[in-house]
Amino acid sequence: MPRALYLLRHEEAEPAASGPDGHRTLTANGRTRMHRTGRRFAQLGEPIDLILTSPLVRAVQTAEILATHLSFEGPLYARLRIAEPSSFADLDAVIAEVGAQNVVVVGHEPTLSSYTGHLLGHAVPRGYSPGTMYALSLGQGRAQFRWVWWPDTDAPSGSLQ
């Protein structure tokens, strides 16, 4: 498992009625917000070794924008199991198999809230609105909450509230 895990919900996407779910793209507002978050996240200087993403278009677009602001030159790894995991163990396996220390995972709700709660050992009070990112430290035992970055905020918060 990685040392640091950043769980990011895709940014705001076109409504479900706009076409097949897997083809929904980010809205103009979603792209703008993700560029802002990407710039600010890059300023934190957190090392990122790998970006895993759901293969759904809105998640890939979110990952691509983040990668651009991080000057991330590695490939983005799209895995269907991020969009449709059969269990928490399935997500653990996808993340562990890449062998990286500092990993971003771009995915969807309700999977991200459930998985974060599983890793922390308690529910995540506010869940993940589009563009929310949680940073966790992993080691022996339970994950440790580091911070959460809510959309439209200038910096991460050390509080889950």
C-alpha positions, -999 to 999 in steps of 0.1 A, spaced: 0 0 0 11 36 -5 23 59 22 0 88 12 -34 84 -5 -53 113 -20 -89 105 -28 -105 129 -52 -141 129 -65 -144 140 -101 -154 176 -106 -189 188 -116 -202 169 -146 -230 173 -171 -263 160 -158 -271 123 -161 -298 130 -187 -271 144 -211 -261 109 -223 -246 76 -213 -231 78 -178 -196 69 -188 -195 96 -215 -205 125 -192 -180 153 -194 -170 181 -169 -190 213 -170 -172 245 -177 -176 253 -140 -162 219 -131 -131 225 -153 -126 260 -139 -128 247 -103 -105 218 -110 -79 241 -126 -81 262 -94 -78 232 -71 -50 218 -92 -29 250 -91 -34 253 -53 -27 216 -47 5 219 -67 16 248 -44 15 224 -14 44 205 -29 29 171 -20 49 144 -39 27 124 -63 41 92 -78 10 79 -95 -25 89 -106 -52 62 -108 -85 71 -122 -119 57 -131 -121 53 -169 -154 74 -169 -148 105 -190 -155 130 -161 -129 113 -139 -103 111 -166 -108 148 -173 -104 156 -136 -72 135 -134 -58 151 -166 -63 186 -152 -47 177 -119 -17 161 -137 -12 192 -158 -9 214 -127 14 189 -109 36 187 -140 31 150 -137 48 132 -165 38 97 -157 9 79 -173 -26 81 -158 -38 46 -150 -75 41 -157 -90 11 -139 -127 1 -142 -124 -13 -106 -122 22 -93 -156 30 -109 -171 -3 -101 -153 -20 -72 -168 -53 -60 -155 -47 -24 -131 -26 -4 -106 -53 -8 -109 -48 -46 -100 -11 -42 -72 -20 -18 -58 -44 -45 -60 -18 -73 -41 7 -52 -16 -18 -38 -7 -34 -72 8 -1 -85 35 -2 -59 37 36 -56 42 56 -23 21 87 -30 -11 80 -50 -40 100 -62 -72 81 -69 -99 99 -89 -133 83 -85 -170 86 -77 -196 87 -50 -208 68 -30 -177 47 -34 -152 73 -21 -172 81 11 -176 45 19 -140 36 12 -126 66 31 -148 56 61 -136 21 58 -99 32 59 -104 56 88 -127 33 108 -155 58 110 -180 75 86 -170 106 67 -194 133 80 -197 155 48 -189 129 22 -175 140 -12 -192 168 -32 -177 171 -67 -141 182 -65 -135 172 -29 -102 157 -20 -92 138 11 -55 132 21 -48 101 42 -16 87 56 -13 50 55 8 27 76 2 -1 101 -34 -3 112 -60 24 103 -54 52 80 -48 87 95 -68 117 83 -45 145 72 -68 170 55 -98 176 33 -100 201 5 -136 212 -1 -144 227 -35 -143 265 -38 -119 268 -8 -84 282 -10 -67 256 11 -72 222 28 -88 219 62 -75 198 90 -110 192 103 -136 167 90 -165 191 99 
